[in-house]
Amino acid sequence: MSQTALPTGATIGIIGGGQLGRMSAVAASRLGYQVHILSAEIDPPAHDTARHVTIGAYDDEAVLRQFAESVDVITFEFENISSDGLELLASLCPVHPAGRVLAISQDRILEKSFLGEQDIPVAPWVSVPDEVSLSSVASELGYPFLLKTTRFGYDGKGQFRITDAETLDALASTLPYPLIAEGFVDFERELSVMVARSASGAVRCFSVTENQHRDGILDISLAPARIPVALAAEAEALALRIAEAIGLVGILGVEMFVSAKGTLLVNEIAPRPHNSGHWTMDACLIDQFEMHIRAVADLPLPDPFRHSDAVMKNLIGPEGMALCDTVLEQPGLALHLYGKSECRPGRKMGHVNALFPLGALPGPYGVAARFDSALKAPQEA
């Protein structure tokens, strides 16, 4: 074990108290660590699983100083936090992933620029700082194209699909500039790769995952993705390149498209546990949350082998929560609820994992009856 490994009994600080912080705290406790959560939300989901919780603003210097003094290392569970605040914390305590990683992932222009510098394939894009610059986007990218806010976009929020000049003209004066415009990608499917890297330089990838969205929110994840072995290896290689280039310490979700021509395009990166990695909680001996904690604590990163094929189904809003009683009654389904006090439409309330023997999900061509049953199990429960 590394000489810099965090000793048992040390305290890990996690910025953000949502479901990712909640599940990270559980993983940390299994490894003998205490967890201190800093949350801007009163009674956050992570309150149930952390040893200590501080409620305060992420840019309150006094709160941040007190928090840093109470922990041995700091990580975060979502990107929408103050980069200035993270810099202050880093001056007082080790922070993983580093503030530079957060800054790149927070801003789509910085993110695309970074990926371009590393020769990582991405969709065509242009910066749109104001309404005046919007007029030239169509000539550069053609219709249709997507306009996205440069910051604070998730689950389809802050995105505008522009199909023609009339749509563009109608929206131009109301859009929240600055924006980024991305050329439309005719894609076959969406993928993600969870990659972990420790301070000692060890790196590991979980199986490439296929993702299906509904209304801009992740609905179902399939592990493994239904793609050829060579393409999966290429996706893992891209994720590893990004992790090394960015100097990652922790876990990183890399979202990708498979184009209609069978090539990969990286869409976004998220330096934290990721919704599309929730299947690892039941299909792997060491899941994404423990791998993240291990990387942050500089513990060994073992091979995160997948012992089962898996389907993950998000439980979203009242409709998703209505499935819980039946899910609990069905064999072969693992229910994970996030302890959120308010159930709103479009809000992720939990997820359910279904496991199947290795090779039970279909290959890259066609859809087998067994795969149909895998999808139906969480949905019809």
N, C-alpha and C positions, 0 to 999 in steps of 0.2 A: 504494500500500500504506500502511496505517496507520503513523503515527509510533511507535505503541506496539507494533508487531509484534515478536514474539520473533525475534532475529537467528539466522541459520543457525549451527549449531554449539552453540547453547544446549542445556541439559539440561532435559528435562521429567520431573518425578517423577510416578509413577503408584502410587497406593495400591491394593494388591491384585495378585496375580500369576497370576490365572486366565486362561482363554482370551481374555477381553475385553482384558485387559492385554497378552497376547501379541500379539494382532492390532493393537492400538493402537500397540504398539512398532514393528511392521513399518511401519505407516503413517507414524509419526514419522520413521523412518529414511529413508523415501523423500523426505521434505521437508528432510532434512539435519540433523535433530535427534538428539541422544543421549537415551537413556532410562535412568532409574534407577528400579527397582521396589522398593517396600517390601512385603514379604509376611510374613505370620505362618506360612506353610506352607514347609517345607523342600523344596527342589527344585520350585518352582512351574512351571507350563507356560510362563510368560513368561520364565523363566530362559534359554531358548534364543534369544530375540530381543532382549533388553535388553543395553545396554552394562554396566550395573551392577545388582546385586541386593543388597539388605539384608534379612536375615531378622530379624524382631523383632516384638514386640507392638505393636498399633495404639494402645495407651494407655500405652506406656513413654515417659516424657518425655525421657529421655536419647536414646533411639533416634530419636524424632521431631525433636528439635533437630538432631541430626547429619544426619538425612535432609534437613531443610529447608535446612541450610547448603550442601548439595551440589548443589542444583537451582535453576533459575530460575523455574519455575512448577510448580504441583502440581495434579493431577487425580486421579480415582479411578475404579475399574472396577466397583465394586459398593457397595451401600448399607449393608451390615452392618458398618460400622466405627464407631469411637468419635467421636461428635460433639464431645466435649470435646477429644479429640486433634486433630480437624480445626481447632478454634478456636485451639489452640496453634500449629499449623502456619500458620494464616492470620495470626497475629501476627508471623511470621518471614518469610513468603514468600506471593506471590499464590496463591490457591486457586480453581480453577474446575471445576465450579460451586461457588458459595459454600456455606458451612456452613448457612445458612438453607434453601437448596434441599434439601440432604441431610436436614436435620432434618424437613422437611415430608414428604419421600418415605419416611423411615424409620418414621413413625408413621401408621397408617391413620386415626386420629381427626384428627390435624393435617391430613392430606391431604384428607380429606372436608370438613373445615371450610374449608380454603383454597379448594377448588373451589366450595363453596357461596357463599363470599364473592365469588367472581368470576362468579356466576350460570352456572356450568358445570353442565349436567345430569348428575346421578348417580342411582343406584338409592336408594330409601328406606333409611335406616340409623339406628341408635341406638347409643349407647355402652353397654357392659356392663362396668362396673368391678368387679363382684363377683357372687357367687351370688344375693344378695338381689335385685339389679336384674334378674336374668335372668327372673324370674317375669312381668314385664310385657311382655317382648319379643313374645310371640306375639299379645297383644291389639293391639299397635301395628303389627306387620308381617304377621301371619297366617302360616299354614304353607303351603308350606315356607319356611325361611329359612336363611341361612348364618351361622355363627359363625366369625370369623377372629381370630387373634391380632393384636394391634395392631402388633407388631414382629417382624422376623426370619422372615417367611413368604415362601416362593418355591416355584415348581414344585409348587403344590398343597399344600405343607406348612403345618401350622397352621390347617387349615380343617375345619369340621365341618358337615355337611348335616343340618339338623333337619327331619324330615318330620312329626312329630306329638308330642303331649305325652309319650307313653311314651319316645320317643327322648330328649327333653329331660330328663326326670326321671332317666334312666339315666346321662346324661353330666354332669349339673349339678355334682356334687361333685368331679369329676375334671378339669374344664376348667382350662386355664392362664390365669386372669384377669390383667390386664384383657383384654377382648375387644371386638370390634365386631360388631354384627349387621346383616346386609344383607338386604333383601327380595329374594325370588327374582325374577329377570328372565327373562321368556319371550323369549329372544333368537333372532334369525334367524341371526346369524353374529357372529364376533369380528373386530375390526379393530385395527390399530395404525398410528400415524403417527410417523415419526422426524423431529424438527424440530431444527435447529441455529441457534444465535444467537451472534454474536461480541460482544466487549466494545464494539465500535464500533456495535453495534445492527443489523448485517445479519442477516437471517433467511432460512432456506431449509427447504423440506419435501421429503422423498422421497415417492415414490408411496405412496398408501394401500395397506396390505397386509392381506390376509385370513389369519387364523390358525386352524388346527385343532389341538386338543389331544387327547392320549391319556394317561389316568391322571394328569391334572393337569399334564402336561409338554407343551410345545409340540412338535408332531410335524411339521407341514407349514405353510409360509407360501407364499402366492400373491401375486405382484405382476404386474399390479395386482389389487386386490380386485374381486370380481364384484358391483359395486354401480353404481347410476346415477351419471353424471358429477356431477350436482348434489349428491348425498349425499357423494361424495368431496371435493368442494369445501368442504362444510360441516365434514367431519372435519378437513381441513387448517386451516380457519379456527379451529376449537376448539383445535387444537394450537398455533397461532400465538398465540392469546390467552393460553394458559397460559404459554408461554415468555416472553412480554412481562411478564405479571403477576408471575411468580416471579423475574424478573430473571436469566434463564438466561444463562450463558456456557458453552458446550459443546453437547452434544447431549442430547436428551430423548426417551424413548420414551413415547408416550401410548397406553394401551390403552383400547379402547372396545367397547361392545356396540351392535349394531343390533337394536333391539327388534322384536317381531313386528309392531308398527305402523309400522315404518320410521323410527323416531326414534333418535337417538344418545344414549348414556349413557356417560360416561367412567368407567372402572373404576379404573385405577391410573396413576401416572406413575413413570418410572424415569430419573433424570438421569445417563445414561451410555449407551454403545452397548448395543444390545439384541438378543437372540436373533432376534427377528422382522425385524431389519434385515440379517441375514447375506446375503440374496440380493443386496444391493447390491455385494458384493465382485466379482461377475462380470457383473451386468446394468447397472452404472453406471460411467462413467469415473472418477468420484470416489466412493468408497464411504463408509459411515457412519463408519468409523474415521478416515479422512483428514479428513472433514468435522468430526469432533470435535476432532482435533488442530489443524486450521486455526482453529476457533473459540477454542480455549484459547490458541493462539498469536497471536490477533488478525490472522490472515492473511485475504485475500479469500475469500469464500464463493461460488464459482461455482454456476450452476444445476446441480443434481445430476440431470440428465435421465437417464431410463431408456432405453437403446438396445435393450433386449430385454425380452420378458416372461420371468418367472422362476418356478420352483418350488424352494423350499428344503426339504430333508428332513433332520431331525436324525438323527444316528447315536447311539443311546442304548444304553449297556451292551454286554455281549458280543454280543447279537443284532445291534446296529448295526455293531459292528466286524467281524462275520462277513461283511458285505456289501462290505468294502473292496476285496478283490481283483477282484471282478466289476465294481465301479464303475470301477476303474482301466482295465478292458478296454473299457468301453463308450464310444463317441464321444458328445460332447455333454454329458458330465457333468464337473463340477469338484469334486474332493475336497479338503476342508479338515480336517485332523486337528489336535488340540489338544496332543499330546505328553504326555498324562497317563499316569503310570506305572502306575496301578492302574485296571483296568476293572471297575467294579461295576455291578450292575443299577440302572437308573434314573439313571446318571451320563452326562452329555453328553460324548461322546468326540470328536465332530466333526460335520461336516455336509456335505451334497452339494448343489450347485446344478445345475439343469437350465435351459438357456436356449432360448427359442423366439422366432420373429419377432414383432414388435409386432402385437398383435391376434390372436395364435394362441390365447390363452386365451379362454374363453367370456365372453359378456356377462352381464348380471345375471339372465338368465332361461334356464334349461336348462343341460345339461352336454353339451358337444360331445365327439366322439370324440377330438379332438386334446387336449382337457383330460384325458381318461382316460389317454391315453398319457403325458402329463406327470406325472401322479401315479404311474403304474406304473413309470416309468423309475427313479426313486430307490428305490422299494420292492422291485422285483423284481431290482435289480442285485445 
